[in-house]
Amino acid sequence: MTAQSSIFAPDFSETPYWWDGCRPNDAGAGELPRETDVAIIGAGYAGISCALELAARGTEVIVLEAELPGIGASTLSGGQVTGGVNVGKSMSKRVSAAAGNSAIEGRLREAAAGYRFLETLIARYGIDCDYRRNGRIAAAWTAAQVGSWEGRIARLNAHTDSDVRMLDRNELRSELASEVYVGGALINGAGHLHPAKFFGGLLTAALGAGARLACHARVTSIERARAGHRISTGRGEIFAKRVVIATNGYTGPATPGSNGVLSRSPRIRSRPRFCPRSCKCRSSPRIAAWPRPTG
Ligand SMILES: Cc1cc2nc3c(=O)[nH]c(=O)nc-3n(C[C@H](O)[C@H](O)[C@H](O)COP(=O)(O)OP(=O)(O)OC[C@H]3O[C@@H](n4cnc5c(N)ncnc54)[C@H](O)[C@@H]3O)c2cc1C
């Protein structure tokens, strides 16, 4: 046993935890047609959700995926659903002065609408993804972090469905069996889901609505041609009247102008239950940790 491997539990696995519930695969994928109305590049939430909306309205659409659908961030995320909490955070810190209040509040309302849309999707297509709206705790290490939350909750409560309230140290202890936090925020309106199972359900809905999917079809170039675009992929060419780029941080030279930073995020499975509400908890140091009960 090496020094490094000795720190891991016997059942340590490098396979993403969520893939136990739904592993990326090529079921439902097919050949690359010569042409289509819309080609979507990238099969994550963005690409598949777009394909579902278009196909459900009768548009001919294919999703071109470099590897397998869901192989990107969409089956690796934390599964937190907040509808505005993170938007509010960046808005207040970086964009506030430049964007002005109405722009910020508009984005918060848009995020809240996105949350409602997600719930509609889950219900409409009967997606089995362990979705629960049972809140989220943002636990603070310092008084400054508590202050930052206090400065944000009025706007969040006014423009989103977050329903946030502050927790003092004692209240936090009753929500979370830990002594280390000085307080925090309880986001009653937040929820969580199983990100890979949600992705699998979304993909099934899109294919069922008539969307097509081509796997191992990495797009290498997009050129204007006729009244549309000629797209070169690892599996040949396809002509599309319109193109949607949904490549996230995995984007490459074929879609210049966008770029991303990839990061690795370990998942730790532990047995003891430490949160009676059984909700998601986010700790506030720079290295993020967001325990999520799975049992
Ligand atoms: C560790 C982590 C935790 C997160 N936690 C949360 C959370 O708790 N809540 C939340 O709401 N969000 C969370 N997110 C963010 C969320 O996962 C992403 O915003 C979301 O999954 C992005 O979906 P997407 O469709 O844009 O991209 P992706 O799912 O990354 O899909 C992009 C796809 O494009 C494909 N692609 C790239 N280039 C090409 C090409 N040239 N040709 C063809 N295909 C290509 C890739 O292979 C990939 O499959 C988290 C993200 C990470 C990484």
The ligand as a Gaussian input file, in Angstrom:
#p B3LYP/6-31G(d) Opt

LIG

0 1
 C      -18.024000      20.540000      -8.851000
 C      -19.238000      21.281000      -9.344000
 C      -20.322000      21.481000      -8.494000
 C      -21.451000      22.176000      -8.948000
 N      -22.518000      22.307000      -8.114000
 C      -23.644000      22.898000      -8.571000
 C      -24.799000      22.938000      -7.755000
 O      -24.807000      22.445000      -6.639000
 N      -25.911000      23.535000      -8.254000
 C      -25.926000      24.083000      -9.523000
 O      -26.986000      24.609000      -9.933000
 N      -24.853000      24.030000     -10.324000
 C      -23.719000      23.445000      -9.889000
 N      -22.638000      23.356000     -10.687000
 C      -22.707000      23.964000     -12.027000
 C      -23.482000      23.061000     -12.992000
 O      -23.054000      21.726000     -12.870000
 C      -23.231000      23.563000     -14.422000
 O      -23.563000      24.938000     -14.502000
 C      -24.049000      22.815000     -15.447000
 O      -23.934000      21.418000     -15.328000
 C      -23.563000      23.248000     -16.825000
 O      -24.279000      22.522000     -17.791000
 P      -23.857000      22.695000     -19.293000
 O      -24.834000      21.959000     -20.127000
 O      -23.652000      24.140000     -19.587000
 O      -22.394000      22.052000     -19.409000
 P      -21.825000      20.555000     -19.278000
 O      -22.695000      19.652000     -18.513000
 O      -20.414000      20.697000     -18.801000
 O      -21.846000      20.034000     -20.765000
 C      -20.981000      20.546000     -21.753000
 C      -20.784000      19.434000     -22.777000
 O      -20.186000      19.985000     -23.945000
 C      -19.390000      18.955000     -24.505000
 N      -18.456000      19.578000     -25.456000
 C      -17.471000      20.469000     -25.188000
 N      -16.829000      20.823000     -26.346000
 C      -17.443000      20.143000     -27.354000
 C      -17.249000      20.090000     -28.763000
 N      -16.292000      20.807000     -29.387000
 N      -18.058000      19.287000     -29.496000
 C      -19.058000      18.566000     -28.907000
 N      -19.273000      18.579000     -27.559000
 C      -18.481000      19.360000     -26.796000
 C      -18.719000      18.333000     -23.291000
 O      -18.186000      17.038000     -23.589000
 C      -19.871000      18.307000     -22.296000
 O      -20.565000      17.071000     -22.340000
 C      -21.488000      22.676000     -10.277000
 C      -20.405000      22.457000     -11.135000
 C      -19.305000      21.765000     -10.677000
 C      -18.163000      21.526000     -11.631000

